[in-house]
C-alpha cells in the first residue's frame, strides 16, 4: 500500500503532466486565462479540468485529485466549500483593486 507522501507525489506528477500535455497540444493555451471556480484566481487554462460543471485550475485539480486519492473528499463541491473563504478573499481583493484603479 502506498504512503500518503507517495500518493501526493504521484498526483503531483500526473497533474503536472496534464498541464504539459495541454501546452504541447496547443502552445497558445499559455495565454488563455479563466477564473477558477474553486480558488477564484485568474489562472492559465493549461491543465485545468471541468468537474461537475466547475472548471478548476491546475493547482486546484491537484488538490482535488489528491483529495480523491486519499479519500479526504468525495466530490469537487466539498473542495470548493473548503476553499470558499479563500475564494471570497480573492474576489474581495479583486473588487478593491478595481476600485483603486478606477479612483486613480
Residue pairs with C-beta under 8 A, 6 or more apart in sequence:
2 10
4 70
7 66
7 69
7 70
8 66
8 70
10 69
11 62
11 65
11 66
11 69
12 62
14 65
15 47
15 58
15 61
15 62
15 65
16 47
16 58
18 47
18 49
18 58
18 61
19 46
19 47
19 58
20 47
22 29
22 45
22 46
22 47
23 29
23 30
23 46
29 44
29 45
29 46
30 44
30 46
32 44
32 45
32 46
33 42
33 43
33 44
33 45
34 42
34 43
34 45
34 48
34 55
34 57
35 41
35 42
35 43
36 42
36 43
36 48
36 55
36 56
36 57
36 59
36 60
37 54
37 55
37 56
37 80
38 54
38 56
38 57
38 60
38 63
38 64
38 76
38 79
38 80
38 83
38 87
39 57
39 59
39 60
39 83
39 86
39 87
39 90
40 86
40 87
40 88
40 90
40 91
41 57
41 90
43 57
43 58
43 59
44 57
44 58
46 58
47 57
47 58
47 61
48 55
48 56
48 57
48 58
48 61
49 55
49 56
49 61
50 56
51 64
51 76
52 75
52 76
52 77
54 76
54 77
54 80
56 64
56 76
60 79
60 83
63 79
63 83
64 73
64 76
64 79
66 72
67 73
67 78
67 79
68 74
73 79
73 82
80 87
